[in-house]
C-alpha cells in the first residue's frame, strides 16, 4: 500500500500449509480427502488449475462427488490481519467450503465457484488477533460439484494484490475500465 503521506508497507507472508508435504497439520474425517494431498486433476475430473506446486486438497476422490469428509487443522494463534488461500470446487455454502473457527464458532467461510480454477480468497481476521483458530475444510455434498479444492493457506499483514488474485495467465488478470454513454 502506497500513499504520499505514508511509506510503502511491505507484504509479509507466513505459509500455514501449501500441501507439498502431506496432511501433517490436519486431522482427517471421512474418505473424501484421501490419505495425502492430490497431485492435481483426479480421474474423470475437469482439468484443475490455479494451484501452486505439486500438491493441493482435492476431494474429488473416487472419480465422482460421492465421498464426503472434513479436515480440521491443528490450532494456531492469529498473529496477522489476513488469512489468504486459493479455493475452487463446488459452491455449496456449508457443504463444500473452508471455515475459520474461533471458540467453536464459524467466524468466516469461503466456497468455490463451481469451477476447477482455484482463485484467491482471503479473510480479514484483525478482530481475532491473539485468539486461537482452527481451519476446517468441508465436503458434505454428494451431487455435481460436490467437492472442494484448496491450496496455499497463509497468514499476511495485507490482502492479496491483483497479481496474486488473478495470475497473468488467468482470463480475469489486468485492470478494468468502464465507459458510460448517454
Backbone torsions as a table, in degrees:
resi	resn	phi	psi	omega
1	UNK	NA	133.2	-175.8
2	UNK	-134.5	138.3	173.1
3	UNK	-147.6	171.9	-179.2
4	UNK	-69.3	-31.5	-175.3
5	UNK	-90.4	-21.9	-174.7
6	UNK	-119.4	145.4	175.1
7	UNK	-71.1	158.8	179.2
8	UNK	-63.8	133.1	177.3
9	UNK	-95.4	123.4	178.1
10	UNK	-78.2	137.3	178.7
11	UNK	-77.1	130.4	174.0
12	UNK	-111.1	141.0	-178.2
13	UNK	-133.3	129.9	173.7
14	UNK	-118.5	114.1	-177.9
15	UNK	-72.2	127.2	173.6
16	UNK	-87.2	-51.5	175.8
17	UNK	-157.9	129.1	175.2
18	UNK	-109.5	3.2	175.5
19	UNK	60.7	28.8	176.0
20	UNK	-88.8	-16.8	-174.2
21	UNK	-124.2	32.5	177.6
22	UNK	90.9	-164.8	-177.3
23	UNK	-106.7	34.9	-175.9
24	UNK	-59.8	-25.7	-178.9
25	UNK	-94.6	10.7	-170.5
26	UNK	-132.1	149.5	167.7
27	UNK	-105.2	128.6	-174.7
28	UNK	-105.3	132.3	174.6
29	UNK	-121.4	139.3	179.4
30	UNK	81.5	-169.9	-173.4
31	UNK	-111.6	-10.2	-169.7
32	UNK	-62.5	-29.3	-172.5
33	UNK	-99.3	-7.3	-179.6
34	UNK	69.1	-166.1	-177.1
35	UNK	-97.7	-9.4	-178.2
36	UNK	-154.3	159.2	177.3
37	UNK	-58.7	153.0	176.3
38	UNK	-77.3	155.6	178.4
39	UNK	-93.2	9.6	-179.5
40	UNK	140.4	-133.7	-179.3
41	UNK	-68.9	135.3	178.0
42	UNK	-98.4	167.7	-177.7
43	UNK	-52.9	134.2	177.9
44	UNK	67.5	9.8	-178.8
45	UNK	-97.1	146.5	171.3
46	UNK	-60.3	154.1	-177.7
47	UNK	-58.0	128.7	178.1
48	UNK	-90.7	133.4	-179.6
49	UNK	-140.5	168.8	176.0
50	UNK	88.2	2.1	176.7
51	UNK	-95.8	163.7	-179.1
52	UNK	-112.8	149.3	176.8
53	UNK	76.0	-151.8	-174.3
54	UNK	-111.8	-3.6	-177.3
55	UNK	-136.1	148.4	175.7
56	UNK	-157.2	163.0	171.4
57	UNK	-78.5	127.3	178.8
58	UNK	-147.6	107.9	-174.4
59	UNK	-92.6	24.0	177.7
60	UNK	-89.6	37.7	-179.7
61	UNK	-68.8	155.6	179.3
62	UNK	77.0	11.3	177.8
63	UNK	62.2	24.9	175.5
64	UNK	-163.1	-176.6	-177.1
65	UNK	-101.3	19.6	-173.9
66	UNK	-77.9	-30.2	-177.0
67	UNK	-76.9	144.5	179.3
68	UNK	-126.5	164.6	177.8
69	UNK	172.0	-176.2	-178.6
70	UNK	-150.0	143.4	173.2
71	UNK	-117.8	133.1	178.0
72	UNK	-123.5	126.0	-177.6
73	UNK	-73.2	163.3	167.7
74	UNK	-66.9	155.2	179.9
75	UNK	-67.0	151.3	177.4
76	UNK	-145.2	151.0	175.9
77	UNK	-87.0	133.2	177.6
78	UNK	-80.3	116.7	-177.1
79	UNK	-119.4	-18.0	-178.8
80	UNK	-112.3	167.5	-176.3
81	UNK	-82.2	-17.2	-176.3
82	UNK	-135.1	143.4	166.5
83	UNK	-109.7	122.6	-177.2
84	UNK	-113.9	153.8	-177.0
85	UNK	-164.6	167.9	170.7
86	UNK	-110.6	135.1	-175.6
87	UNK	-141.3	142.5	175.2
88	UNK	-152.8	-174.3	-179.7
89	UNK	98.0	-154.2	-173.7
90	UNK	-67.5	158.2	-176.5
91	UNK	-113.8	37.1	-179.5
92	UNK	-94.2	109.9	178.1
93	UNK	-57.7	136.5	178.5
94	UNK	68.5	-3.1	-178.6
95	UNK	-118.3	-40.8	174.4
96	UNK	-126.5	89.4	-170.2
97	UNK	-156.2	170.2	170.8
98	UNK	-123.5	131.3	-176.1
99	UNK	-120.9	149.9	168.5
100	UNK	-105.9	123.4	179.3
101	UNK	-110.8	132.6	174.2
102	UNK	-133.4	130.3	-177.4
103	UNK	53.6	37.5	177.4
104	UNK	76.1	3.0	-178.7
105	UNK	-112.8	142.8	174.2
106	UNK	-75.3	118.5	179.7
107	UNK	-106.0	-20.6	174.4
108	UNK	-146.4	148.6	177.0
109	UNK	-145.4	146.6	177.1
110	UNK	-138.1	147.6	178.0
111	UNK	-132.7	164.5	176.4
112	UNK	-72.6	-172.6	-179.0
113	UNK	-123.6	31.9	-175.2
114	UNK	52.6	52.0	179.8
115	UNK	-149.5	147.2	176.2
116	UNK	-83.9	-4.9	174.7
117	UNK	-76.6	120.4	174.4
118	UNK	-81.1	127.3	179.0
119	UNK	-116.0	157.9	-179.7
120	UNK	-70.7	140.7	172.9
121	UNK	-138.9	161.6	177.5
122	UNK	-159.8	156.1	175.7
123	UNK	-121.9	137.1	171.6
124	UNK	-83.8	113.3	-176.3
125	UNK	-114.1	19.1	-178.7
126	UNK	-53.2	-40.6	179.7
127	UNK	-64.9	-13.7	-175.2
128	UNK	-107.1	6.7	179.7
129	UNK	-56.5	132.7	-178.2
130	UNK	94.8	-14.7	178.9
131	UNK	-89.1	162.6	176.5
132	UNK	-95.6	132.5	179.9
133	UNK	-125.4	165.4	173.0
134	UNK	-132.8	146.7	171.3
135	UNK	-107.1	136.8	-179.4
136	UNK	-122.8	125.1	175.9
137	UNK	-107.8	123.8	-168.9
138	UNK	-119.4	135.4	167.7
139	UNK	-133.9	95.1	177.7
140	UNK	-115.4	12.6	-179.1
141	UNK	-102.6	145.0	180.0
142	UNK	-121.7	-3.3	178.0
143	UNK	-88.8	-177.6	178.7
144	UNK	-52.1	140.4	-174.2
145	UNK	65.0	23.0	178.2
146	UNK	-85.3	54.2	176.0
147	UNK	-150.3	167.6	-177.3
148	UNK	-135.2	143.1	176.6
149	UNK	-123.3	130.1	-178.2
150	UNK	-138.2	144.0	173.6
151	UNK	-152.3	161.8	170.3
152	UNK	47.1	63.2	173.9
153	UNK	-81.7	123.5	-177.9
154	UNK	-143.5	164.9	177.4
155	UNK	-109.1	140.8	-176.9
156	UNK	-149.8	158.0	175.6
157	UNK	-84.4	-13.0	179.7
158	UNK	-135.1	152.7	174.4
159	UNK	-71.3	165.3	177.7
160	UNK	-61.1	149.8	174.3
161	UNK	-90.9	177.6	-175.5
162	UNK	-59.1	-36.7	-179.4
163	UNK	-68.1	-30.8	177.6
164	UNK	-79.5	-35.9	-178.9
165	UNK	-66.8	-45.5	179.2
166	UNK	-130.4	102.9	178.8
167	UNK	-58.7	160.9	-174.6
168	UNK	-53.6	-33.8	-178.3
169	UNK	-79.1	-11.6	-177.8
170	UNK	-75.3	140.9	-177.6
171	UNK	-63.3	-20.4	-179.9
172	UNK	-90.8	-1.9	-176.9
173	UNK	-63.1	143.0	173.8
174	UNK	117.6	-172.4	179.9
175	UNK	-97.7	157.7	178.6
176	UNK	-114.8	134.1	175.4
177	UNK	-125.8	130.3	179.9
178	UNK	-117.6	147.0	177.4
179	UNK	-127.1	135.8	176.8
180	UNK	-109.9	130.4	177.5
181	UNK	-110.0	161.1	178.8
182	UNK	-41.3	NA	NA
